[in-house]
Amino acid sequence: MKVMSLCSLNLKCNKKIKTHKTSLSIYTERLVKDGLIPEGEIEDMKAAFQMRLNEEFEAGKVYKPNKADWLDGRWKHLQSKDPEYQRGKTAITKNVLMKLDQHLLAYQKVGIHIEQFREF
């Protein structure tokens, strides 16, 4: 089955990709090798950045947007003239979108769920 061979090819590729060094480790090694940043300092920088991400994540849990954040401020007066207004045309035809849907569903039929690859 063509879908099955595509799925197994993707799995092989993903396994191979996971064995590669990350861009972070490549640049870290290069910066240390070139003597631009001491190795211990890079670890401190990574830890500080991770801490900042965690703080921002926690702050996001209690964030309450004000009306200006939801475009109720400056652009409140902008409205569509036509009550049945729809955005401009997309470059993807309905037929192409339906084919994409069929391909994604084919993965699910063989037990592969696309959302498991979101990490990349």
ChimeraX attribute file (.defattr): number of C-alpha atoms within 10 A of each C-alpha:
attribute: neighborCount
match mode: 1-to-1
recipient: residues
	/A:1	5
	/A:2	6
	/A:3	13
	/A:4	13
	/A:5	10
	/A:6	12
	/A:7	16
	/A:8	11
	/A:9	12
	/A:10	12
	/A:11	13
	/A:12	11
	/A:13	11
	/A:14	13
	/A:15	11
	/A:16	10
	/A:17	12
	/A:18	10
	/A:19	8
	/A:20	10
	/A:21	9
	/A:22	11
	/A:23	9
	/A:24	10
	/A:25	11
	/A:26	11
	/A:27	11
	/A:28	18
	/A:29	15
	/A:30	13
	/A:31	15
	/A:32	15
	/A:33	12
	/A:34	10
	/A:35	10
	/A:36	10
	/A:37	14
	/A:38	13
	/A:39	14
	/A:40	9
	/A:41	11
	/A:42	15
	/A:43	12
	/A:44	11
	/A:45	11
	/A:46	12
	/A:47	12
	/A:48	12
	/A:49	12
	/A:50	12
	/A:51	12
	/A:52	12
	/A:53	12
	/A:54	12
	/A:55	11
	/A:56	11
	/A:57	11
	/A:58	11
	/A:59	10
	/A:60	10
	/A:61	8
	/A:62	8
	/A:63	8
	/A:64	8
	/A:65	8
	/A:66	10
	/A:67	11
	/A:68	11
	/A:69	10
	/A:70	11
	/A:71	12
	/A:72	12
	/A:73	11
	/A:74	11
	/A:75	10
	/A:76	11
	/A:77	9
	/A:78	9
	/A:79	9
	/A:80	9
	/A:81	7
	/A:82	7
	/A:83	7
	/A:84	6
	/A:85	9
	/A:86	8
	/A:87	5
	/A:88	6
	/A:89	7
	/A:90	7
	/A:91	7
	/A:92	8
	/A:93	9
	/A:94	10
	/A:95	9
	/A:96	11
	/A:97	11
	/A:98	11
	/A:99	11
	/A:100	12
	/A:101	11
	/A:102	11
	/A:103	13
	/A:104	14
	/A:105	15
	/A:106	16
	/A:107	16
	/A:108	11
	/A:109	12
	/A:110	11
	/A:111	10
	/A:112	15
	/A:113	13
	/A:114	11
	/A:115	7
	/A:116	8
	/A:117	9
	/A:118	6
	/A:119	5
	/A:120	7
